[in-house]
Amino acid sequence: MAHISDEELERYCLGTITEEFELAPMEEHILACPDCAVRAERTQAYVDAVRAAASKGGHDLSHE
């Protein structure tokens, strides 16, 4: 598998990838590729920060 795109990492961190055929190779790649692992951690931190900011502002992003 080639490196994971930014868009795919965002989908992964948002939890919108649910199909095993798509999820399994991505998770395997993240475990095996230090570059993608770091990018996944940074993307998850960004997603978490946006969710935290939205929840403090009274916005509910759980349905999006």
MOPAC internal coordinates of N, CA, C and O (Angstrom, degrees):
PM7 1SCF
backbone

  N    0.0000 0     0.00 0     0.00 0    0    0    0
  C    1.4561 1     0.00 0     0.00 0    1    0    0
  C    1.5216 1   108.78 1     0.00 0    2    1    0
  O    1.2310 1   120.90 1   -44.35 1    3    2    1
  N    1.3183 1   115.88 1   135.65 1    3    2    1
  C    1.4641 1   121.21 1   175.09 1    5    3    2
  C    1.5221 1   108.29 1   -70.85 1    6    5    3
  O    1.2310 1   121.07 1   -10.42 1    7    6    5
  N    1.3232 1   115.56 1   169.58 1    7    6    5
  C    1.4614 1   118.47 1   177.39 1    9    7    6
  C    1.5267 1   109.85 1   -56.28 1   10    9    7
  O    1.2310 1   121.23 1   -30.70 1   11   10    9
  N    1.3010 1   115.25 1   149.30 1   11   10    9
  C    1.4595 1   121.74 1  -177.77 1   13   11   10
  C    1.5242 1   108.90 1   -78.17 1   14   13   11
  O    1.2310 1   120.62 1   -44.98 1   15   14   13
  N    1.3169 1   116.43 1   135.02 1   15   14   13
  C    1.4657 1   120.64 1  -179.65 1   17   15   14
  C    1.5336 1   110.03 1   -70.58 1   18   17   15
  O    1.2310 1   121.31 1   -19.21 1   19   18   17
  N    1.3184 1   115.10 1   160.79 1   19   18   17
  C    1.4653 1   120.02 1   177.36 1   21   19   18
  C    1.5236 1   111.02 1   -60.46 1   22   21   19
  O    1.2310 1   120.85 1   140.63 1   23   22   21
  N    1.3176 1   115.98 1   -39.37 1   23   22   21
  C    1.4676 1   120.28 1  -179.69 1   25   23   22
  C    1.5251 1   111.19 1   -64.32 1   26   25   23
  O    1.2310 1   120.58 1   137.67 1   27   26   25
  N    1.3348 1   116.50 1   -42.33 1   27   26   25
  C    1.4602 1   119.74 1   178.67 1   29   27   26
  C    1.5234 1   111.52 1   -66.93 1   30   29   27
  O    1.2310 1   120.43 1   141.04 1   31   30   29
  N    1.3293 1   116.79 1   -38.96 1   31   30   29
  C    1.4705 1   119.15 1   176.75 1   33   31   30
  C    1.5176 1   110.97 1   -62.85 1   34   33   31
  O    1.2310 1   120.52 1   140.65 1   35   34   33
  N    1.3105 1   116.62 1   -39.35 1   35   34   33
  C    1.4579 1   119.90 1   178.05 1   37   35   34
  C    1.5234 1   110.72 1   -63.72 1   38   37   35
  O    1.2310 1   120.37 1   134.47 1   39   38   37
  N    1.3205 1   116.89 1   -45.53 1   39   38   37
  C    1.4679 1   120.25 1   176.96 1   41   39   38
  C    1.5202 1   111.08 1   -59.52 1   42   41   39
  O    1.2310 1   120.67 1   138.13 1   43   42   41
  N    1.3369 1   116.32 1   -41.87 1   43   42   41
  C    1.4612 1   121.58 1   179.23 1   45   43   42
  C    1.5316 1   110.53 1   -61.23 1   46   45   43
  O    1.2310 1   120.58 1   131.81 1   47   46   45
  N    1.3242 1   116.49 1   -48.19 1   47   46   45
  C    1.4631 1   120.77 1  -177.18 1   49   47   46
  C    1.5251 1   112.26 1   -70.33 1   50   49   47
  O    1.2310 1   120.44 1   153.00 1   51   50   49
  N    1.3129 1   116.77 1   -27.00 1   51   50   49
  C    1.4646 1   120.54 1   176.34 1   53   51   50
  C    1.5282 1   111.65 1   -79.42 1   54   53   51
  O    1.2310 1   120.86 1   166.98 1   55   54   53
  N    1.3302 1   115.97 1   -13.02 1   55   54   53
  C    1.4578 1   119.90 1   179.09 1   57   55   54
  C    1.5090 1   113.80 1    80.52 1   58   57   55
  O    1.2310 1   120.47 1  -158.98 1   59   58   57
  N    1.3361 1   116.70 1    21.02 1   59   58   57
  C    1.4657 1   119.12 1  -178.38 1   61   59   58
  C    1.5218 1   112.83 1   -91.30 1   62   61   59
  O    1.2310 1   120.00 1   175.13 1   63   62   61
  N    1.3239 1   117.61 1    -4.87 1   63   62   61
  C    1.4578 1   120.74 1   173.51 1   65   63   62
  C    1.5197 1   106.95 1   -93.76 1   66   65   63
  O    1.2310 1   120.85 1   -67.66 1   67   66   65
  N    1.3169 1   115.97 1   112.34 1   67   66   65
  C    1.4661 1   119.64 1  -174.70 1   69   67   66
  C    1.5216 1   113.15 1  -119.97 1   70   69   67
  O    1.2310 1   120.34 1   163.50 1   71   70   69
  N    1.3168 1   116.95 1   -16.50 1   71   70   69
  C    1.4617 1   120.20 1  -178.62 1   73   71   70
  C    1.5292 1   109.87 1   -78.14 1   74   73   71
  O    1.2310 1   120.86 1   -51.29 1   75   74   73
  N    1.3175 1   115.97 1   128.71 1   75   74   73
  C    1.4630 1   121.91 1  -176.85 1   77   75   74
  C    1.5261 1   112.50 1   -58.46 1   78   77   75
  O    1.2310 1   120.26 1   142.94 1   79   78   77
  N    1.3418 1   117.10 1   -37.06 1   79   78   77
  C    1.4668 1   120.03 1  -178.71 1   81   79   78
  C    1.5238 1   112.14 1   -64.04 1   82   81   79
  O    1.2310 1   120.18 1   155.28 1   83   82   81
  N    1.3240 1   117.26 1   -24.72 1   83   82   81
  C    1.4611 1   122.04 1   178.36 1   85   83   82
  C    1.5244 1   111.19 1   -95.60 1   86   85   83
  O    1.2310 1   120.80 1   142.76 1   87   86   85
  N    1.3157 1   116.08 1   -37.24 1   87   86   85
  C    1.4565 1   122.04 1  -175.07 1   89   87   86
  C    1.5264 1   113.16 1   -73.34 1   90   89   87
  O    1.2310 1   119.93 1   134.94 1   91   90   89
  N    1.3112 1   117.73 1   -45.06 1   91   90   89
  C    1.4696 1   121.59 1  -175.41 1   93   91   90
  C    1.5309 1   113.33 1   -58.55 1   94   93   91
  O    1.2310 1   119.17 1   129.40 1   95   94   93
  N    1.3422 1   119.19 1   -50.60 1   95   94   93
  C    1.4695 1   117.65 1  -179.72 1   97   95   94
  C    1.5283 1   112.66 1   -64.68 1   98   97   95
  O    1.2310 1   120.96 1   147.67 1   99   98   97
  N    1.3274 1   115.78 1   -32.33 1   99   98   97
  C    1.4583 1   119.30 1   179.24 1  101   99   98
  C    1.5257 1   110.39 1   -66.68 1  102  101   99
  O    1.2310 1   120.43 1   134.12 1  103  102  101
  N    1.3250 1   116.78 1   -45.88 1  103  102  101
  C    1.4654 1   120.30 1   179.08 1  105  103  102
  C    1.5234 1   111.19 1   -64.39 1  106  105  103
  O    1.2310 1   120.20 1   140.22 1  107  106  105
  N    1.3167 1   117.22 1   -39.78 1  107  106  105
  C    1.4683 1   120.71 1   177.30 1  109  107  106
  C    1.5233 1   110.83 1   -61.93 1  110  109  107
  O    1.2310 1   120.69 1   138.01 1  111  110  109
  N    1.3282 1   116.28 1   -41.99 1  111  110  109
  C    1.4562 1   119.99 1   179.93 1  113  111  110
  C    1.5309 1   110.73 1   -65.52 1  114  113  111
  O    1.2310 1   120.33 1   137.63 1  115  114  113
  N    1.3154 1   116.98 1   -42.37 1  115  114  113
  C    1.4744 1   120.66 1   179.72 1  117  115  114
  C    1.5307 1   110.08 1   -61.74 1  118  117  115
  O    1.2310 1   120.24 1   141.27 1  119  118  117
  N    1.3202 1   117.14 1   -38.73 1  119  118  117
  C    1.4665 1   120.60 1   178.54 1  121  119  118
  C    1.5246 1   112.35 1   -68.33 1  122  121  119
  O    1.2310 1   120.55 1   147.88 1  123  122  121
  N    1.3314 1   116.56 1   -32.12 1  123  122  121
  C    1.4653 1   120.66 1  -175.43 1  125  123  122
  C    1.5228 1   114.24 1   -93.93 1  126  125  123
  O    1.2310 1   119.66 1   162.17 1  127  126  125
  N    1.3090 1   118.25 1   -17.83 1  127  126  125
  C    1.4663 1   122.04 1  -173.70 1  129  127  126
  C    1.5322 1   110.50 1  -113.19 1  130  129  127
  O    1.2310 1   119.99 1   -72.25 1  131  130  129
  N    1.3224 1   117.63 1   107.75 1  131  130  129
  C    1.4678 1   119.79 1  -179.02 1  133  131  130
  C    1.5264 1   113.44 1   -58.55 1  134  133  131
  O    1.2310 1   120.11 1   143.11 1  135  134  133
  N    1.3353 1   117.39 1   -36.89 1  135  134  133
  C    1.4672 1   119.81 1  -179.90 1  137  135  134
  C    1.5284 1   111.29 1   -63.76 1  138  137  135
  O    1.2310 1   120.43 1   133.03 1  139  138  137
  N    1.3136 1   116.78 1   -46.97 1  139  138  137
  C    1.4648 1   120.19 1  -179.91 1  141  139  138
  C    1.5313 1   111.17 1   -70.14 1  142  141  139
  O    1.2310 1   120.12 1   148.58 1  143  142  141
  N    1.3197 1   117.37 1   -31.42 1  143  142  141
  C    1.4696 1   120.22 1   177.17 1  145  143  142
  C    1.5210 1   110.28 1   -63.23 1  146  145  143
  O    1.2310 1   120.23 1   136.26 1  147  146  145
  N    1.3222 1   117.17 1   -43.74 1  147  146  145
  C    1.4680 1   121.07 1   178.35 1  149  147  146
  C    1.5221 1   110.16 1   -65.45 1  150  149  147
  O    1.2310 1   120.62 1   136.76 1  151  150  149
  N    1.3263 1   116.43 1   -43.24 1  151  150  149
  C    1.4646 1   119.46 1   178.63 1  153  151  150
  C    1.5218 1   111.43 1   -63.66 1  154  153  151
  O    1.2310 1   120.27 1   142.46 1  155  154  153
  N    1.3332 1   117.08 1   -37.54 1  155  154  153
  C    1.4659 1   120.67 1   178.02 1  157  155  154
  C    1.5293 1   110.58 1   -65.42 1  158  157  155
  O    1.2310 1   120.19 1   138.83 1  159  158  157
  N    1.3246 1   117.25 1   -41.17 1  159  158  157
  C    1.4658 1   120.65 1   177.72 1  161  159  158
  C    1.5255 1   110.91 1   -62.66 1  162  161  159
  O    1.2310 1   120.59 1   136.96 1  163  162  161
  N    1.3175 1   116.48 1   -43.04 1  163  162  161
  C    1.4711 1   120.04 1   179.34 1  165  163  162
  C    1.5247 1   111.19 1   -66.61 1  166  165  163
  O    1.2310 1   120.77 1   139.46 1  167  166  165
  N    1.3201 1   116.13 1   -40.54 1  167  166  165
  C    1.4619 1   119.69 1   178.82 1  169  167  166
  C    1.5174 1   110.30 1   -65.17 1  170  169  167
  O    1.2310 1   120.17 1   138.29 1  171  170  169
  N    1.3401 1   117.29 1   -41.71 1  171  170  169
  C    1.4633 1   120.00 1   178.54 1  173  171  170
  C    1.5186 1   110.96 1   -63.64 1  174  173  171
  O    1.2310 1   120.01 1   140.33 1  175  174  173
  N    1.3227 1   117.59 1   -39.67 1  175  174  173
  C    1.4707 1   120.88 1   177.58 1  177  175  174
  C    1.5246 1   110.42 1   -62.39 1  178  177  175
  O    1.2310 1   120.47 1   139.15 1  179  178  177
  N    1.3203 1   116.72 1   -40.85 1  179  178  177
  C    1.4703 1   120.75 1   178.01 1  181  179  178
  C    1.5266 1   110.88 1   -64.32 1  182  181  179
  O    1.2310 1   120.31 1   132.44 1  183  182  181
  N    1.3295 1   117.01 1   -47.56 1  183  182  181
  C    1.4683 1   121.43 1   179.03 1  185  183  182
  C    1.5340 1   109.87 1   -59.21 1  186  185  183
  O    1.2310 1   120.32 1   135.65 1  187  186  185
  N    1.3195 1   117.00 1   -44.35 1  187  186  185
  C    1.4707 1   120.98 1   178.80 1  189  187  186
  C    1.5209 1   111.56 1   -62.06 1  190  189  187
  O    1.2310 1   120.29 1   138.77 1  191  190  189
  N    1.3303 1   117.06 1   -41.23 1  191  190  189
  C    1.4706 1   121.17 1  -179.91 1  193  191  190
  C    1.5268 1   111.12 1   -65.67 1  194  193  191
  O    1.2310 1   120.60 1   138.46 1  195  194  193
  N    1.3216 1   116.45 1   -41.54 1  195  194  193
  C    1.4642 1   120.10 1   178.71 1  197  195  194
  C    1.5245 1   110.20 1   -65.13 1  198  197  195
  O    1.2310 1   120.61 1   137.28 1  199  198  197
  N    1.3191 1   116.45 1   -42.72 1  199  198  197
  C    1.4691 1   119.46 1   178.42 1  201  199  198
  C    1.5294 1   111.18 1   -63.48 1  202  201  199
  O    1.2310 1   120.35 1   138.53 1  203  202  201
  N    1.3247 1   116.93 1   -41.47 1  203  202  201
  C    1.4632 1   120.69 1   179.29 1  205  203  202
  C    1.5248 1   110.69 1   -64.48 1  206  205  203
  O    1.2310 1   120.22 1   135.96 1  207  206  205
  N    1.3229 1   117.18 1   -44.04 1  207  206  205
  C    1.4603 1   120.86 1   179.36 1  209  207  206
  C    1.5249 1   110.76 1   -64.27 1  210  209  207
  O    1.2310 1   120.66 1   139.45 1  211  210  209
  N    1.3174 1   116.35 1   -40.55 1  211  210  209
  C    1.4601 1   119.98 1   179.81 1  213  211  210
  C    1.5210 1   111.42 1   -66.17 1  214  213  211
  O    1.2310 1   120.50 1   140.94 1  215  214  213
  N    1.3372 1   116.65 1   -39.06 1  215  214  213
  C    1.4579 1   118.99 1  -179.32 1  217  215  214
  C    1.5188 1   111.49 1   -69.75 1  218  217  215
  O    1.2310 1   119.72 1   147.68 1  219  218  217
  N    1.3187 1   118.13 1   -32.32 1  219  218  217
  C    1.4638 1   121.67 1   176.08 1  221  219  218
  C    1.5133 1   111.19 1   -70.54 1  222  221  219
  O    1.2310 1   120.93 1   152.91 1  223  222  221
  N    1.3206 1   115.83 1   -27.09 1  223  222  221
  C    1.4535 1   120.39 1  -179.56 1  225  223  222
  C    1.5230 1   112.52 1   -89.64 1  226  225  223
  O    1.2310 1   120.49 1  -176.33 1  227  226  225
  N    1.3230 1   116.66 1     3.67 1  227  226  225
  C    1.4515 1   120.55 1   178.32 1  229  227  226
  C    1.5170 1   114.70 1    84.28 1  230  229  227
  O    1.2310 1   120.15 1  -167.74 1  231  230  229
  N    1.3329 1   117.33 1    12.26 1  231  230  229
  C    1.4613 1   120.89 1   178.76 1  233  231  230
  C    1.5151 1   109.36 1   -96.44 1  234  233  231
  O    1.2310 1   120.64 1   -41.34 1  235  234  233
  N    1.2995 1   116.38 1   138.66 1  235  234  233
  C    1.4495 1   122.18 1   177.87 1  237  235  234
  C    1.5243 1   109.19 1  -105.02 1  238  237  235
  O    1.2310 1   120.09 1   -70.17 1  239  238  237
  N    1.3404 1   117.42 1   109.83 1  239  238  237
  C    1.4554 1   121.37 1  -179.45 1  241  239  238
  C    1.5143 1   112.17 1   -98.58 1  242  241  239
  O    1.2310 1   119.58 1  -174.21 1  243  242  241
  N    1.3175 1   118.40 1     5.79 1  243  242  241
  C    1.4539 1   120.58 1  -175.00 1  245  243  242
  C    1.5258 1   112.51 1   -66.18 1  246  245  243
  O    1.2310 1   119.77 1   154.01 1  247  246  245
  N    1.3047 1   118.05 1   -25.99 1  247  246  245
  C    1.4614 1   120.56 1  -178.82 1  249  247  246
  C    1.5217 1   112.61 1   -91.36 1  250  249  247
  O    1.2310 1   119.24 1   177.08 1  251  250  249
  N    1.2972 1   119.05 1    -2.92 1  251  250  249
  C    1.4687 1   121.65 1  -176.58 1  253  251  250
  C    1.4935 1   112.25 1   -98.39 1  254  253  251
  O    1.2310 1   120.10 1   180.00 1  255  254  253

